[in-house]
Structure formats: structure tokens, C-alpha cells
Amino acid sequence: MGITQPAVSKYMHKKRGIAIRLEGVSYVDEAANKIAALLVSGKAGKVQIMSKMNEVSLRVRKGKLMCDLHRRLEPELNLVSCRICEA
């Protein structure tokens, strides 16, 4: 996937990528397991992996799972009228 072993280690030890918690969200967990299986099998190319990652990221947006992160980053943002993730 074009990332280094140290970067993988940081993700695995939750020292990177923890701005939003997605563990326990069933469709995210399922997608992560499918992507991991594809990677381990060596049968999927980068495009297929990236496509699966894009699918789950769209569901995360449409499920409004990013709202808490946006609230922390942009406190003046009116999330009630925000429609960015619905696009």
C-alpha cells in the first residue's frame, strides 16, 4: 500500500490515526477485516484495496461519524445545518 513498516506499527499501537474512533462500528470492522484478508492473500491489487477503503470512508461520512472530529477542530461550525458529508 506504499506505507512503511514503522507507520504500520504506529497505527497498530494507536500512536497514529486516532483522531476518530471507529472500532465497534460494525460496517467499519467488517470492511477492515475484508481489507486485511485481501492484503494477506496477496490476491488484490492496490486499486481494489483503495476502492474498498473508499467505500467504507463514504459510509463513515454518510453516517456522520466525522461530526465529533469536526466539532473539535472547528468549534464555530454549525453542525446542525452542515450537509458536507451528505454529498
Secondary structure, DSSP 8 states (H G I E B T S, - for coil): ----HHHHHHHHTTSSS-SS--TT-HHHHHHHHHHHHHHHHT-S-HHHHHHHHHHHHHHHHHTTTTHHHHHHH-TT--TTT--GGG-
